[in-house]
Amino acid sequence: MTDQAKVRRHAERIRELVASVVRSQIKDPRLGMITITDARITADLRDATVFYTVLGDAAAQASTAAALESAKGMLRSTVGKALGLRHSPTLTFVLDDVQDQVKHIDDLLAAARTADAEVQRLAAKASYAGEAQPYRVEEDDEDAADGDEPAADDEPRDGDRR
């Protein structure tokens, strides 16, 4: 069983190594404006997933994915040597679409704000369909005020304490 802290340290080290190699050693013209956002490694330290974002459109993302795929061997050997593990972890590159998810959530929140404002606008103009107090109110207070005897509800029952 592998220590979770050790796994996290290796994942962070992989992220740093891949980022520095991509920045300094890979000279592929297909590589766009890339940022390595995260890396995760399995508990047996055999498989690593590297998440990245690319500034640009779908074509830039596709060309960057192809450049990373072609440089995967060099990146794997660099990571394996730096980590000093018996087996170099296999690298899988995954496009991190956090920005798209953030935009989608912002759009949903804006739509919800608009809908809430519309509901508040309609509620301000609304009036009751019937009476303001739709429930029947019984007038037991007058009966208790007339007599000196307590009402039937006020009498103690067996087991009640006063």
C-alpha positions in Angstrom: 0.0 0.0 0.0 1.3 3.4 -1.0 1.3 6.4 1.2 -1.2 9.1 0.0 1.2 11.9 0.8 3.8 10.2 -1.3 1.4 9.9 -4.2 0.4 13.6 -3.9 4.1 14.6 -3.9 4.8 12.5 -7.0 1.8 14.0 -8.8 2.9 17.5 -8.0 6.4 16.7 -9.1 5.1 15.3 -12.4 3.1 18.5 -13.0 6.1 20.6 -12.4 8.4 18.5 -14.6 6.0 18.3 -17.5 5.4 22.0 -17.4 9.1 22.8 -17.4 9.9 20.4 -20.2 7.0 21.7 -22.3 8.2 25.2 -21.8 11.9 24.6 -22.4 12.6 21.5 -24.4 9.6 20.9 -26.8 10.1 22.9 -29.9 7.0 21.6 -31.8 5.3 24.4 -33.8 1.9 22.8 -33.2 2.2 23.4 -29.5 0.0 26.4 -28.6 -0.3 28.5 -25.5 -0.5 25.7 -23.0 -0.8 25.6 -19.2 -0.3 22.4 -17.2 -3.1 22.7 -14.6 -2.9 19.4 -12.7 -1.5 15.9 -12.6 -2.8 12.8 -10.9 -1.1 9.5 -10.4 -2.5 6.1 -9.5 -1.7 4.6 -6.1 0.7 2.1 -7.7 2.6 4.9 -9.4 2.2 3.3 -12.8 -0.2 5.7 -14.6 -0.3 9.5 -14.5 -2.9 11.8 -16.0 -1.8 15.3 -16.9 -4.4 18.0 -17.3 -3.7 21.0 -19.5 -5.5 24.0 -20.9 -4.9 25.7 -24.3 -5.5 29.3 -25.1 -7.3 29.3 -28.5 -10.0 27.6 -30.5 -10.6 24.0 -31.2 -8.0 23.8 -33.9 -5.3 25.1 -31.5 -6.5 22.5 -28.9 -6.3 19.7 -31.5 -2.8 20.7 -32.7 -1.6 21.0 -29.1 -3.0 17.5 -28.3 -1.1 16.1 -31.3 2.1 17.8 -30.2 1.8 16.4 -26.7 1.1 12.9 -28.1 4.3 13.0 -30.2 6.4 14.2 -27.2 4.9 11.7 -24.8 8.0 9.4 -25.0 10.4 12.1 -24.2 8.2 13.5 -21.4 7.8 10.0 -19.9 11.6 9.3 -19.9 12.2 12.7 -18.3 9.6 12.1 -15.6 10.9 8.6 -14.9 14.5 9.7 -14.5 13.6 12.6 -12.2 11.3 10.6 -10.0 13.7 7.7 -9.6 11.0 5.1 -9.6 11.5 1.5 -10.8 8.8 2.0 -13.5 8.3 5.2 -15.3 4.6 6.1 -15.2 2.7 6.2 -18.4 1.4 9.7 -19.2 -2.1 10.5 -20.4 -2.9 14.0 -21.5 -6.4 15.3 -20.9 -7.7 18.7 -22.0 -8.9 20.5 -18.9 -12.1 22.3 -19.9 -12.6 24.2 -16.7 -12.9 27.5 -18.5 -15.8 26.1 -20.6 -17.5 24.8 -17.4 -17.0 28.2 -15.7 -18.6 30.0 -18.6 -21.5 27.5 -18.6 -22.1 28.0 -14.9 -21.9 31.8 -15.3 -24.5 31.6 -18.0 -26.8 29.5 -15.8 -26.4 31.9 -12.9 -27.2 34.9 -15.1 -30.3 33.1 -16.4 -31.4 32.4 -12.8 -30.9 36.0 -11.8 -33.0 37.2 -14.7 -35.7 34.7 -13.8 -35.6 35.7 -10.1 -35.9 39.4 -11.1 -38.9 38.6 -13.3 -40.6 36.7 -10.4 -40.0 39.6 -8.0 -41.4 42.1 -10.5 -44.5 40.0 -10.9 -44.9 39.4 -7.2 -44.7 43.2 -6.5 -47.8 43.7 -8.6 -49.7 40.7 -7.3 -52.7 40.8 -5.0 -54.6 38.2 -3.0 -57.1 36.1 -5.0 -59.5 35.9 -2.1 -59.4 37.4 1.4 -56.1 38.4 3.0 -56.7 35.8 5.8 -57.9 32.6 4.0 -58.1 30.5 7.2 -61.1 30.2 9.5 -60.3 31.7 12.9 -62.4 30.5 15.9 -63.2 33.0 18.6 -62.6 31.0 21.8 -61.1 33.9 23.7 -64.4 35.7 24.2 -66.0 32.6 25.8 -63.1 32.4 28.4 -63.3 36.1 29.2 -67.1 36.0 30.0 -67.1 33.3 32.7 -65.0 32.8 35.8 -64.7 29.1 35.1 -61.8 28.0 33.0 -62.7 26.6 29.6 -62.9 22.9 29.1 -59.5 23.0 27.4 -57.9 24.6 30.4 -58.9 21.9 32.9 -56.0 19.6 34.0 -56.2 16.0 32.9 -54.9 13.0 34.7 -51.1 13.0 34.5 -50.8 16.7 33.6 -48.8 18.9 36.0 -49.2 22.5 36.7 
